[in-house]
Amino acid sequence: MDGVTSILVVEDEPIVRDVVTRYLVKAGYRTLVAADGMEGQRLFANESPGLVILDVMLPQVDGLDVCRWIRERSQVPIIMLTARGEEADRIVGLELGADDYVTKPFSPRELVARVKAVLRRGGGDDGRAKRRITAGDLEIDPSTREALRDGEPLPLTAREFDLLYFLASHPRNVFTRDQIMDRVWGYQAATDTGTVTVHVRRLREKVERDPSHPAHVETVWGVGYRFVP
């Protein structure tokens, strides 16, 4: 199984868990499954998966607490599963550091496509040669997937790094949320582009000296965002 990405599926509904697992295995991934948050934490600690699919509503320890627990230890990609109408939980999950979310009921094929997109972007493989970027106090190195401010590494998730690198690669160009979703998330905005807004806010909290007055990641009102070197 060397070289095969392990995916941890934390889902308490047996049917959903089994269907997701079956599609992931068919796509070539190794799967680990947990029916509650506590078991999910144990498997994560013992197995170090390459990606986590995490339901919000879980027994023992709920998905938001598991997401917070994982983020305290790792920047591994997390895709949250939320029920329709759980908008507040979705936003909280993104604020806690989830990379993406899928709303139930969902197509297993769509979920696998999201997994592939997250892992592809996380590996930095978008078909373009990548260069190191220096912008004021920031250094962004795609070869190590590290962003540094004044030489100190910033604790960016895979998605936050991709967002920063994409914007910094096109300095002063303005991108809409739909364009960012397409270029950074790897698919067009089938989901609420508020996901982009939350990630920009989290990115500023880590990158900017004063997030309320950003020097690099600027909002262009009524349009989208741009990076100022």
HELIX and SHEET records of a PDB file:
HELIX    1   1 PRO A   14  LYS A   26  1                                  13    
HELIX    2   2 GLY A   37  GLU A   47  1                                  11    
HELIX    3   3 GLY A   63  ARG A   71  1                                   9    
HELIX    4   4 GLU A   87  LEU A   96  1                                  10    
HELIX    5   5 PRO A  108  GLY A  122  1                                  15    
HELIX    6   6 ALA A  158  SER A  169  1                                  12    
HELIX    7   7 ARG A  177  ILE A  180  1                                   4    
HELIX    8   8 MET A  181  TRP A  185  3                                   5    
HELIX    9   9 GLY A  194  VAL A  207  1                                  14    
SHEET    1   A 5 ARG A  30  ALA A  34  0                                        
SHEET    2   A 5 SER A   6  VAL A  10  1                                        
SHEET    3   A 5 LEU A  51  ASP A  55  1                                        
SHEET    4   A 5 ILE A  78  ALA A  83  1                                        
SHEET    5   A 5 ASP A 100  LYS A 104  1                                        
SHEET    1   B 4 ILE A 133  ALA A 135  0                                        
SHEET    2   B 4 LEU A 138  ASP A 141 -1                                        
SHEET    3   B 4 GLU A 146  ARG A 149 -1                                        
SHEET    4   B 4 GLU A 152  PRO A 153 -1                                        
SHEET    1   C 3 PHE A 175  THR A 176  0                                        
SHEET    2   C 3 GLY A 224  PHE A 227 -1                                        
SHEET    3   C 3 VAL A 217  VAL A 220 -1                                        
END                                                                             
